[in-house]
Amino acid sequence: MNTSYADEKNPRSRPGDTAPAATATATRSALARARTALIWVVLGWTAGMERLDDNSFLTHLRTGRWILDHGVPHSDIYSYTVPGTRWVAQSWLVEVLYAGIAESVGPTGIRVLCGMLGAASAYLAYRLADRAAGGRGRTVVVLVPALYVSSLYWVERPLFVGVLAFLALVWIVEIPDLAAGRRPLIALPVLMWLWVNSHGSFALGFAYLALHLLGRWADGHAPWKDRERRLLQATGLAFAACFLNPYGAGLVLFPVELLTRGEALQYVHEWKSPDFRTLAGMAFAAWIVVFVAVLALARARPTRRDVLVSLPFLLLGLWAMRNAAVASLVGLPIAARLLPAAPPPARRPRLDVALITAVVLLVVPLTRGDLAQPPFDLSKYPVAAMRAVEGQGLLGRRLFTTPAWSGYVIHRYWPRQRVFMDDRFDMYPTAFTVNYWKVRHGDARWRATFERYRVEVVVWETGASLTEILSASPSWRVLYRDRLATVLVRR
């Protein structure tokens, strides 16, 4: 019986090797892998341990503190426009983790957590590709573009946890001889329960499992036999376990409800199709080119299962850029399996040991210096503008600002200051959100909107169309202005 799907195409042993030669080769190979793994771990650690500046994270951190004090919220607590609206805090488990770390060791601990997530993600991706290639392929060809695309989303948001969970799922499915792969009836329910309470991307995990089982069936492995049967049973148990959460069916159905808000999501950058003129779009395009080239040039044809799994995820990445974070990881072991075999690099063990030591000695002091910096980077937020609002005694008035800046307002000034709207696009009514985006871009209905919600203070981007319109209006006066933000107050 094959011990992994990788072994079906890449046997890892060569008949005829003598014992001493095989031992020496194994030692050199182990050191080479350790050196390569360390490099990937360091890159993942560096990518994850950036200073905290994501606006969604600021809201998640505040929510986590609320949960620790009051329990999981079931209705809106941050806005003055739709207070009491039903709200499913989909990432409540990660929010509690954020708040717990911040309360116990400070926000720098969250940076360390993200660094660990990055290191774990990079290591798992490297080892996954290496195992899929049977340890004999030049996996860097597919690792670099795949991990670069995914790492663009390795920021301090619950999506980061979702990416790591997806990698763990791919390991369970792709490497059957792994401890978790041998016990899917335990591993899958535990993983999916953690995932469903951490981020809505858990739905992509179930989609991956379904596509895998259908693909294996198309290859002649029926889902009611052997390992596929255990995976199918484990998927059913995992789905049942997902209902064990503070919101019941509401949390499980969250991704479905979110997709019904397509009219509102079309304005959100990460829910748009890739713009191939941007760095993220070009990176995803490069991954698609590499993936297709590997499949086209491989001596062996990809299995039906590989095509059935990879193609829908590539299309999901083309539909919404945020899906690219996992689309590249789905194709990583598939492409690695089809890479041509390469001879092991001729490296001396002493050189590998020296390289490993040098990397460690270099990274440790750099990490210490990086952690000595302030944990938050708030340079892109209207810090000075909000201080002006506070200094003029205007906190608590009806404030209108951008969704991203609302995250900072919630983090710094809530509950003294509530917001018009923030980036919880899954909660605000669709018609309300669409109207907001039109006003944001200077639509003439801003007057009716401001009157309806009795907006009194506006903190907006300097030079933006709405700022210029309000500056020219006799009903508004400029209270403060800098390069980033302008504060306008109703006369």
C-alpha positions in Angstrom: 0.0 0.0 0.0 1.3 3.4 -0.9 2.3 5.6 2.1 1.5 8.9 0.4 0.1 10.2 -2.8 3.6 11.6 -3.6 5.0 8.0 -3.5 2.7 7.0 -6.4 4.9 9.0 -8.7 8.1 9.5 -6.8 9.7 6.5 -5.1 12.1 7.7 -2.5 14.6 4.9 -2.5 16.9 3.6 -5.2 17.7 -0.2 -5.4 21.3 -1.0 -5.5 22.6 1.6 -3.0 25.1 0.1 -0.6 24.4 0.7 3.2 27.4 3.0 3.9 26.8 5.0 0.7 23.1 5.3 1.5 23.9 6.4 5.1 26.3 9.1 3.9 23.8 10.3 1.3 21.0 10.4 3.9 23.2 12.4 6.2 24.1 15.0 3.5 20.4 15.1 2.4 19.2 15.6 6.0 21.6 18.5 6.5 20.7 20.0 3.2 17.0 19.8 4.1 17.6 21.3 7.5 19.5 24.2 6.0 16.8 24.8 3.4 14.0 24.4 6.0 15.7 27.0 8.2 15.9 29.5 5.4 12.2 29.1 4.7 11.4 29.3 8.4 13.3 32.6 8.7 11.6 34.0 5.7 8.2 33.1 7.1 9.1 34.5 10.5 10.2 37.8 8.9 7.1 38.0 6.7 4.7 37.4 9.6 6.3 39.5 12.3 5.7 43.0 10.8 4.5 45.8 13.0 0.8 45.9 13.7 -1.0 48.2 11.3 -4.0 46.4 9.8 -7.3 48.2 10.4 -9.3 45.0 10.7 -6.9 43.7 13.3 -7.5 46.8 15.4 -11.3 46.0 15.5 -10.6 42.3 16.2 -8.4 43.3 19.1 -11.0 45.5 20.6 -13.6 42.8 20.1 -11.5 40.3 21.9 -11.2 42.6 24.9 -15.0 43.0 24.9 -15.4 39.2 24.8 -13.1 38.7 27.7 -15.1 41.2 29.7 -18.7 40.6 28.5 -18.9 37.5 26.4 -19.4 36.9 22.7 -21.4 39.7 21.1 -24.6 38.9 19.2 -25.4 42.4 18.0 -23.5 45.5 16.9 -21.8 47.5 19.6 -19.6 49.9 17.5 -21.8 52.0 15.2 -24.4 54.7 15.8 -26.1 54.0 12.5 -27.3 50.4 12.9 -26.9 49.7 16.7 -28.3 46.4 17.8 -28.1 44.8 14.3 -27.5 41.1 14.4 -23.7 40.5 14.3 -21.8 37.2 14.0 -18.3 37.8 15.3 -16.9 35.0 13.0 -13.4 35.2 14.4 -14.2 35.3 18.1 -11.7 32.6 19.0 -8.7 34.4 17.4 -10.0 37.7 18.9 -9.9 36.2 22.4 -6.4 34.9 21.6 -5.3 38.4 20.5 -6.8 40.1 23.6 -5.4 37.4 26.0 -1.9 37.9 24.6 -2.1 41.7 24.7 -3.3 41.6 28.3 -0.7 39.2 29.5 2.5 40.1 27.6 1.5 43.2 25.6 0.9 43.7 21.8 4.5 42.7 21.0 3.4 39.2 21.9 0.9 39.3 19.0 3.8 40.2 16.6 5.6 37.1 17.9 2.5 35.0 17.4 2.3 36.2 13.8 6.0 35.5 13.3 5.4 32.0 14.6 2.4 31.6 12.2 4.6 32.7 9.3 7.4 30.4 10.2 5.0 27.4 10.6 3.3 28.2 7.3 6.6 28.5 5.4 8.0 25.3 6.9 4.8 23.3 6.3 4.7 24.5 2.7 8.4 23.6 2.1 8.0 20.2 3.7 4.8 19.6 1.8 6.4 20.3 -1.6 9.5 18.3 -0.6 7.4 15.3 0.4 5.3 15.6 -2.7 8.4 15.6 -4.9 9.8 12.6 -3.1 12.8 14.7 -1.9 14.3 14.7 -5.4 12.8 17.7 -7.1 13.9 21.3 -7.3 10.8 22.5 -5.5 12.1 26.1 -5.2 10.7 26.5 -8.7 7.1 26.2 -7.4 7.7 27.2 -3.8 8.8 30.8 -4.5 5.8 31.9 -6.5 3.3 29.9 -4.5 4.5 31.1 -1.1 5.0 34.7 -2.3 1.3 34.9 -3.3 0.1 33.5 -0.1 2.5 35.6 2.1 0.9 38.8 0.8 -2.0 37.9 3.2 0.2 36.9 6.2 -0.8 39.9 8.3 -2.2 40.1 11.7 -5.8 39.1 10.7 -7.7 35.9 11.4 -7.2 35.1 7.7 -3.6 34.2 8.6 -4.9 31.5 10.9 -7.2 30.3 8.1 -4.2 30.0 5.7 -2.3 27.9 8.3 -5.4 25.7 8.9 -5.7 25.2 5.1 -2.1 24.1 4.9 -2.7 21.6 7.8 -5.7 20.2 5.9 -3.7 19.8 2.7 -1.1 17.9 4.8 -3.7 15.6 6.2 -5.1 14.9 2.7 -1.9 14.7 0.7 0.3 12.9 3.1 -1.6 9.8 4.3 1.3 8.4 6.3 1.4 11.5 8.5 0.2 10.9 12.1 -2.8 13.1 11.4 -3.3 11.6 8.0 -3.6 8.1 9.5 -6.2 9.3 12.0 -8.5 11.7 10.0 -11.5 10.8 12.2 -9.8 12.7 15.0 -7.6 15.2 13.1 -10.3 16.6 10.8 -13.0 17.4 13.4 -10.5 19.1 15.7 -9.0 21.1 12.9 -12.3 22.2 11.4 -13.7 23.1 14.8 -10.8 25.4 15.4 -11.0 26.8 11.9 -14.8 27.5 11.9 -14.4 29.5 15.1 -11.4 31.4 13.7 -12.3 32.5 10.2 -14.9 32.1 7.5 -12.4 30.6 5.1 -13.3 27.2 6.7 -15.8 26.8 3.9 -12.9 26.5 1.4 -11.6 23.6 3.5 -14.8 21.7 3.0 -14.8 22.6 -0.7 -11.3 21.2 -0.9 -12.3 17.9 0.8 -15.3 17.5 -1.5 -13.2 18.1 -4.7 -10.5 15.7 -3.4 -13.0 12.9 -2.8 -14.7 13.4 -6.2 -11.3 13.5 -7.9 -10.2 10.3 -6.3 -13.5 8.7 -7.3 -12.8 9.8 -10.9 -9.4 8.1 -10.6 -11.0 4.9 -9.5 -10.9 5.2 -5.7 -14.6 5.1 -4.6 -15.4 7.2 -1.5 -16.9 4.2 0.3 -13.7 2.2 0.2 -10.3 2.3 2.0 -8.9 5.7 3.0 -11.4 7.7 1.0 -14.2 6.2 3.2 -12.4 7.3 6.3 -12.0 10.8 4.9 -15.6 11.0 4.0 -16.6 9.9 7.5 -14.2 12.4 9.0 -15.6 15.2 6.8 -19.1 14.4 8.1 -17.9 14.4 11.8 -16.0 17.6 11.1 -19.1 19.3 9.7 -21.1 18.3 12.7 -18.4 19.6 15.1 -18.6 23.0 13.4 -22.0 23.6 15.0 -20.4 23.6 18.4 -19.9 27.3 18.6 -21.5 30.4 20.3 -23.7 31.1 17.2 -24.7 27.6 16.2 -25.9 27.4 12.6 -25.3 31.2 12.2 -21.5 30.8 12.2 -21.6 27.8 9.9 -23.8 29.6 7.4 -21.8 32.8 7.7 -19.9 32.3 4.4 -23.1 31.7 2.5 -24.7 34.8 4.0 -21.6 36.8 3.1 -21.8 35.8 -0.5 -25.4 37.1 -0.7 -23.9 40.6 -0.2 -22.2 40.6 -3.6 -23.5 44.1 -4.4 -21.7 45.5 -1.4 -18.5 43.3 -1.7 -17.9 44.6 -5.2 -16.5 47.8 -3.7 -14.1 45.9 -1.3 -10.6 45.6 -2.8 -9.8 42.0 -1.6 -13.1 40.8 -3.0 -12.4 42.1 -6.5 -10.7 40.1 -9.3 -6.9 40.5 -9.4 -5.6 43.7 -11.0 -2.7 42.4 -13.0 -1.1 45.8 -12.9 -0.5 45.6 -9.2 2.2 43.6 -7.4 -0.4 41.1 -5.9 -2.0 40.6 -9.3 1.3 40.1 -11.1 2.4 37.6 -8.4 -0.7 35.5 -8.8 -0.4 35.7 -12.6 3.2 34.4 -12.3 2.0 31.5 -10.1 -0.6 30.5 -12.7 2.0 30.6 -15.5 4.4 28.4 -13.4 1.7 26.0 -12.4 0.4 25.6 -16.0 3.9 25.3 -17.4 4.8 22.5 -14.9 1.6 20.6 -15.8 2.2 21.0 -19.5 5.9 20.1 -19.5 5.7 17.2 -17.1 6.4 13.7 -18.4 3.5 12.3 -16.4 0.0 13.6 -16.9 -1.7 15.1 -13.8 -4.4 12.9 -12.4 -8.1 13.7 -12.7 -8.1 14.4 -9.0 -5.3 17.0 -9.4 -7.1 18.8 -12.2 -10.5 18.7 -10.4 -8.9 20.1 -7.2 -6.6 22.8 -8.6 -8.8 24.3 -11.4 -11.7 25.5 -9.2 -9.3 27.1 -6.7 -7.5 28.9 -9.5 -10.9 30.2 -10.7 -11.7 31.3 -7.1 -8.5 33.2 -7.0 -9.4 34.9 -10.3 -12.8 35.7 -8.9 -11.6 37.3 -5.6 -8.0 38.1 -4.9 -8.2 37.0 -1.2 -8.7 33.4 -2.4 -5.3 33.5 -4.0 -3.8 33.0 -0.5 -5.0 29.4 -0.5 -5.3 28.8 -4.3 -1.5 28.7 -4.7 -1.2 26.3 -1.7 -3.7 23.9 -3.3 -1.5 23.6 -6.4 1.8 23.5 -4.6 2.0 19.7 -3.9 0.4 18.9 -7.3 3.1 20.9 -9.2 5.9 19.6 -6.9 4.8 16.0 -7.7 5.2 16.6 -11.4 8.6 18.2 -11.3 11.4 16.3 -13.0 13.7 14.5 -10.6 17.0 16.3 -9.9 20.2 14.9 -8.4 21.0 15.9 -4.8 23.2 19.0 -4.5 26.8 18.2 -3.9 27.3 20.0 -0.6 29.6 19.2 2.2 28.0 18.6 5.6 30.4 21.1 7.3 29.3 23.8 4.9 25.6 23.1 5.7 26.3 23.3 9.5 28.2 26.6 9.0 25.3 28.1 7.0 22.7 27.0 9.6 24.8 28.6 12.4 25.3 31.8 10.4 21.6 32.2 9.7 20.8 31.7 13.4 23.5 34.1 14.6 22.2 36.7 12.1 18.5 36.4 12.7 18.5 36.5 16.5 20.0 40.0 16.9 17.9 41.3 14.0 14.8 39.9 15.7 15.7 41.5 19.0 16.2 44.9 17.4 12.9 44.6 15.4 10.9 43.7 18.6 12.4 46.7 20.3 10.3 49.0 18.0 6.8 50.1 19.0 4.4 47.2 18.2 1.9 49.4 16.4 2.5 51.4 13.2 -0.3 53.9 13.0 1.3 56.2 10.4 -1.5 55.6 7.9 -4.3 56.6 10.4 -5.6 60.0 11.3 -3.9 60.1 14.7 -3.3 63.9 14.7 -6.8 64.6 13.2 -8.5 62.6 15.9 -6.5 64.4 18.6 -7.9 67.6 17.1 -11.4 66.2 17.4 -10.7 65.2 21.0 -9.1 68.5 21.8 -12.1 70.4 20.6 -14.5 68.4 22.8 -16.1 66.7 19.8 -15.6 63.1 20.8 -19.0 61.3 20.9 -20.5 63.4 18.1 -21.7 61.7 15.0 -18.5 61.0 13.1 -18.2 60.1 9.4 -14.9 58.6 8.3 -13.5 55.8 6.1 -14.0 52.1 7.0 -10.2 51.7 7.5 -10.0 54.7 9.8 -13.0 53.5 11.7 -10.9 50.5 12.8 -8.5 53.0 14.4 -11.3 55.0 16.0 -12.8 51.8 17.5 -9.4 50.7 18.8 -8.4 54.1 20.3 -11.6 55.9 21.2 -14.5 53.4 21.6 -16.8 53.4 23.5 -16.5 57.2 23.8 -16.8 57.4 20.0 -19.0 55.3 17.8 -18.6 55.0 14.0 -20.8 55.5 11.0 -19.5 52.4 9.3 -16.4 50.1 9.6 -15.2 47.1 7.5 -17.6 44.6 8.9 -19.3 44.4 5.5 -20.9 41.1 6.6 -23.0 42.9 9.2 -24.2 46.3 7.7 -27.3 46.1 5.5 -26.4 45.8 1.8 -28.4 48.9 0.7 -26.7 50.9 3.5 -23.2 49.8 2.4 -23.8 50.5 -1.3 -25.1 54.0 -0.4 -22.0 54.6 1.8 -19.6 53.7 -1.0 -21.4 56.1 -3.4 -21.2 58.9 -0.8 -17.5 58.1 -0.3 -16.8 58.8 -3.9 -18.5 62.2 -3.8 -22.0 61.2 -4.9 -24.6 64.0 -4.7 -26.7 62.0 -2.2 -24.2 62.9 0.6 -26.5 65.7 1.8 -29.4 63.4 2.3 -27.2 60.8 4.0 -25.7 63.3 6.3 -29.1 64.7 7.2 -30.6 61.3 7.8 -27.9 60.2 10.2 -27.2 63.7 11.5 -23.5 63.6 10.8 -21.7 66.3 12.7 -18.0 65.6 12.2 -16.2 64.3 9.1 -12.6 63.0 9.2 -11.7 62.3 5.6 -8.7 62.0 3.3 -7.1 65.4 2.4 -7.6 66.1 -1.3 -10.4 63.5 -1.8 -13.5 64.6 -3.7 -15.8 64.5 -0.7 -13.3 66.6 1.3 -13.3 69.3 -1.4 -17.1 69.3 -1.7 -17.5 69.8 2.0 -14.8 72.4 2.2 -16.7 74.4 -0.4 -20.0 74.0 1.3 -21.3 76.9 3.5 -22.7 74.3 5.9 -19.3 73.0 6.9 -16.0 74.5 8.1 -12.5 73.0 8.2 -11.3 72.5 11.8 -8.0 70.8 11.0 -6.0 69.7 8.0 -2.7 67.9 7.4 -1.3 65.9 4.6 -3.3 62.8 5.5 -6.6 63.9 6.9 -9.0 66.8 7.1 -11.5 67.4 9.9 -14.7 69.2 9.0 -17.4 70.3 11.4 -21.0 71.2 10.6 -21.6 74.9 11.2 
